[in-house]
């Protein structure tokens, strides 16, 4: 958190798939508006997106979605009409993706507590162990993502360091 630019900082809190979708737009707007309205380049803007609760699996890469997507989608309550068993991270589909935000300099805090919960669900469905799956998920995050002990704590720590809070759900 301290390594990111200090003048213009935002932290976004996503707890659901639909909230993360909104935040993809909001965070993209932060980069775009700073560049077009204030002549501030992306490298001078600090953005962190906290993926916690049911948004947590959006922090895992496509390989994890290919392997465990049906378990993630069921628990996340992905919106009706969406693919029931996605084989790729749905937050990396469309024009504004988490990967695109990462390329602009956004960082992602992926909740380790929720990761443990999702690993337990996967373990029950696959016969694996939660510990092994937590380790696997932690090694297979989207670009610029980091496991944080608890998403809610990471959110608080960001605010303590001067990040402005943005919430979508």
Helices and strands as residue ranges (DSSP letters): E 9-14, H 17-38, G 42-44, E 46-51, G 53-59, H 62-76, G 90-92, H 98-104, E 107-111, H 112-126, H 130-138, E 145-148, H 151-160, E 164-167
